[in-house]
Structures are given as structure tokens and as C-alpha cells.
Amino acid sequence: MIEMKVAGIALEAASRSPIILLRDSTERRQLPIYIGQEQARAIISALENQTPPRPLTHDLMVNILDEIGATLERIVIHSLQDSTFYAVLSVRQGEILKEIDARPSDAIALALRTRSSIWVVEEVIADASIPVDRDADEAEQQAFRDFLSDLRPSDFTQRGKSKSSES
């Protein structure tokens, strides 16, 4: 799993649908997830630390967790099926850890309010992420190809000998 952070909310050009953008710590991959208008508002209010005069749904859920002595440890976006992302909330109450099915947008809104981590399974990132910096990706791939082209079998035997002489 890879920890991700919310990079922001964008609007898809043609449909004007909101998209939440998650980005990995290297800032090289970004995971776009289409969400609804209401979920976008909930996420934006959490990003901007807005406090409504009365608790909205996600604020209410955080209040309930607090009242029953439970904490949201993390959220995990674990699969992508037929263009739909699936997530779970990892909620701890004492020694009991429960995983609760949730829409990724709701899970992210809760994670932001509780300052919980956001994790995504590698396969989901491989299937749905987009590169943020194509030039850096291509440069890294070229550097690796150059490294491999300069590699000789004798490089392995020399390294192995020096390690065995250290023992």
C-alpha cells in the first residue's frame, strides 16, 4: 500500500464533474477519483478547516466516533471495479479494529477531519494513476536503461568477493 495525500479538487473539463486528486509522497503519481458535488463540498470544507454552525454528516460521524471512544486509524482504497473505487474505514475502539465499507469520497472527508492517513493499494495505483511529471519519469527510466547497459557480469563477482572478504 502507498500513502497518499489530497492534492486538491479539480473539475473535469467537459462535464464539470469534481475530481479529487490524491498524490503519493514522491509527487510523481496522482490518482484522480470522480466524486459528487456534495462530497466535493465536504472535502473542500475539511481542507479549508471550515466549521459549520451545525454538524454536517461527516462532522456528525466524527462526533459519534468521539462519543463512543473510537478512532479512525486510516482509510484504504483497496479496489477498482468497473470504474468504481472501493474503500474501507479502519476504525478502532479499544482492542477492536473494524473495517467498514465506505465510498472513497466519504472516507477521504472523514480522514481529513480526523487527520487520519489515506492509503491506496498498489494495484489500484497501477491501474488508475496518472503521472504528474512525465519528464522525470522518462529521465529515471533512461538512467536505469543506461545503468543496465553498462552492467557487466564481472560487476557481480567483484561485489560478491568484497562482501565475502568482510566476513
N, C-alpha and C positions, 0 to 999 in steps of 0.2 A: 504494500500500500504506500501511497505517496501523499504527504500532507500538502494541502492546497490552501490558498488564501483567496479571499474575494478581491478581485482586481477592480470590479465595478459592474455597473449595469449599462448595457448598450441597447440600442434599438435596431432591429433588423431593417434594412433599408426599404425593401419592397412592402412588407406587411406592417411595419412599425410595431412589431411584437417585441416585448422586452426579452433580453437575453442576459442571464447572469454569467459573468466571466470569472472562472476560477483559474488561478495561475500557480504553478509549482514554485518552489523556493529558488530555483535557478533562473526563474523568469524566462524560460525557454519554451515552455509548453503552456497552452491555455485551453481550458475546457469550457466551451460555450453550452449553456443549457437554457432552452426556451422556457419561459415562465409566464404566468398570467399577470395582468395589470395589478391586481390586489397583492399578489406575492411580491411584485417589484416594489410596491409602496412599502410593504412591511420590511423588506430588506433595506431599502433606502433609509427608512426611519431609524433602523438599527445602526446603519453605517454612520448616520449623522447624529447619533445619540439623542434622538428626539424622544421626549417623554409625553405621551398623550395625557389629556386631563383625566381620562378614564382608561383602564386597561383594555387594549385591543386583544384579539385572540392569542397572538404569540406572547404578549405580555402576561395574559391570564395564565397561559401554560407555564411560564416561568414562575409565576406566583404560586401555582399549585405545586410545582416541584419543590419550591422552597418550603411551603407549608407542611408537606409530608416528609421533609428531610431527605429528599432525593436530589441527585445532581446529574446533569447531562455531562458525561465524560467526553464524548466525541460523537460525531456523526460519520457514517461511512456510506459513500455512494458506491454500491457494490456490483451493479449490473446495468446493462443497456440492452433492452429487448424491444424490437420493432420501433425504434426511435424514441423509446421511453426509458428514462433513467429511474433506477430504484435505489432507495436509501433506507438506512436504519438509524435510529437513535440508540446510543448505548447509555442507558440510564442506570445509575447505581443508587440503591437505597440500603445503607448498611453494608452487609456482606453480599447482598443480592444484586446481580447485574442482569438487566433485562435488555433485549434488543427489540425495539418496537418499529414496525414498518412505518415509513413516512415518505411523503413526496420530498424530493431533494430541496425544492424551494422552501417548504415549511421547515425542514431540518436545518437549512442554512440560516433562516430567520431566527430560529432558536439558538443555534450555535453562536451567532453574532451577539445575541442578547446575553448569553451566559459565558461568553468568551471561551467557548469550547473549540476543540480542534476539528478541522474538516479533513477527512481522508477520502481518497479515491483509489479503488483497486486498479492495479497496473493495466489489466486487460481493458478496462473502460477507457483509460487514458490512451492506450494504444489504438483503440477503435475510434475514439471521438475527439481527441485533442487536435489542436492546430498549432503549428509552430509560430512562435512570436517573433523570432529572429532567424529568418532563413539563411542570411549570410553567415551568421555564427555557426549554424548547424552545418552548412556546406564547408566552412573552413575547418571545423572539427573533423568532419568526415575525410576531407582531403589530407589533413595532418595524420590521421590514422592510416590512410592508404599509403602515405609516404613512409610512415614508420614500418608498416608491413613490408613494403617493397625493399627497404634497406636491411631487413632482418635476415640473418644467416643462421644455419643450423649450429655453427660454432659458437654463436652468441649464447645458446642454451647450455652447451657443455662448459663454457668458461664460467658462467654464473653458478652452475652446479658444483664445480670444483672449488670455487672460493667459499661457498657455503659449507661444504664438507670439511674444508680445512679449518674452519672456525670452530667446529665441534670439539 
